[in-house]
Structure formats: C-alpha cells, structure tokens
Amino acid sequence: MSIISSIGGLQSSLLNRLPGAGRLDAPASPMLPRLDGPASPTGTTPASFSSVFEQMVSAVDAKQTEAQDITRQVLMGQNDQLHQSVIAMQEAGVAFQLMVEVRNKLVDSYQELMRMPV
C-alpha cells in the first residue's frame, strides 16, 4: 500500500463532513469536523467532538503502526525501499505532533474558560 494512496483514502472519506465540501474553493483538511448545526442537508447529524477526536487518535495510531510495519519489512530484508520507511516514520511523527498540539490548545482553552469570572 502506498503512503500517498492511504492519505488520499483518508481525505476522500472525511471530505464529505467538511463545511462547504461541495465547493471547489474549500480547503481540504481531514481533521476538521462539520459544524453546520443540528442536521446537515443529507439528513445526518454532524459528528460529535469526542468521535472526531477519537478518529484523529486512531488515524495517528494507524500511521504509526504502518510505519512500524514498513520499517520491520526493510530491516528483515523483505522490502528494499528504505525511502518509504523514512517517509512513513516522518508522517507518523508529524501526525503525532499535530495531535499533541491540538490537545495542548484544547487544554489551554479549557484553562482559559475556567479562569473567566462567572
């Protein structure tokens, strides 16, 4: 499985939930939830925050597992494409850093809300 094709599959499955998904000028970001309100035009309810965050964590875990598998194949001599291993490891690292930064921003936001006077 190619790294590029796995990213394309992830984007295509999540693009339908983005605001303005039908427009060509809308930015393609698979990490953003749909924020249209109680129901979308298709009749489905938007994903909850916990499910979006859970999907993000599982996507990061899948990238790390894939990187480990490709690296193991290279080390055992089953695959001679070292560059795919390095790319997969870098993608997993960047995805993990993004997840940590999102978590840090959420914690900062929560702390800021707690400091607000009532």
N, C-alpha and C positions, 0 to 999 in steps of 0.2 A: 504494500500500500504506500503510495507516495504521500509525502508530507503535505504537498500542495493540494492534492485531491482531498485529504482529510480536512483541511481548512475550508476548502470550497464547500464540502458537505455540511460542515458546521454552520457556515454562513447561510447557505440556502435554506436550512431547516429553521433557522431563527429569524430570518429576514421578514417573515410574514407578520411577526409580532411588533415590528418597529413602527413608530409613528411615521406616516407618510410612506409606507412600504411600496405603494403603487407608483410613486413619483420617481422619475429618473434622477432628479437633483438631490434626493435624500441621501445623506451619508450612510454607508453600510457599516454598522457596528453591531456585532452579535452579542455584546454584553449589555445592551440597553433594553429594559422591559418596555412593554407597551403601556402608555399612560393615557388612554383615551377616555376613561371613565368606567361606569359600571358594565357596559357591554359594548363590544366592537360591532362594526357593520355586519360581520359574518354571524353574529349571534352568540359568540363565545365570550366568556368573561376573561379579562386580562389576567396574566399570571400574578400571583402574589409575590411579595418581596422575598419571602423565605424560599419559594420554589425557584425564583430567578437566581438567588444566591447559591442554592443547592446545585443547580445546573452548572453554575460557574465553577464551583468546587469540584464537581465530578468531571468537568471538561479539563481542568488543570490536572486532576489525578490521571485521567486517560492519557494526556500528553506526557506526563512523567512515566507512566507505565510503558507507553510506546517507545519513548527514548531509551528506557532500560532494556527493552526487548531488542531494539536495533543495535545498541551498544554490545549486548551479550552476543548477538549473532556475529558482529565484527570481531569480537575477542575470541570467539570459538572457531573462527575461520569459515563460517557458513556464508558470510557476506563480505565482499571486499570493498564496499562503498563506505569508506570512513567519513566522507563528507556528509552523508545522510545522517550518520550518528551524531556528528558535531552539530549539524543544523537542528536535529531533533532535541538534543540536550539544550541548546540555546533557546529554542522555542518554549520548552518546558520551564526553563529558568525565567524567561520574560513573563510567561503566563502566571507563574507563581508570584513574581514581584508585583504584577498588576493586582492580583488578588489581595496581597498583603497591603498594598496602598489603598485599595477600596475599603478594606477592613479598617485601616487607620483613619481614613476620612469619616467612616461611619461612627467610630468611637469618639473622634473629635466632635462630630455633630451632636452626638448624644450628650457629651460632657457640656457642650455649649448650651444645649437645651436645659440641662439640669442647673446651670448657673443663672438662668433667667429668673428674675423676680416674678412671683405669682401675683 
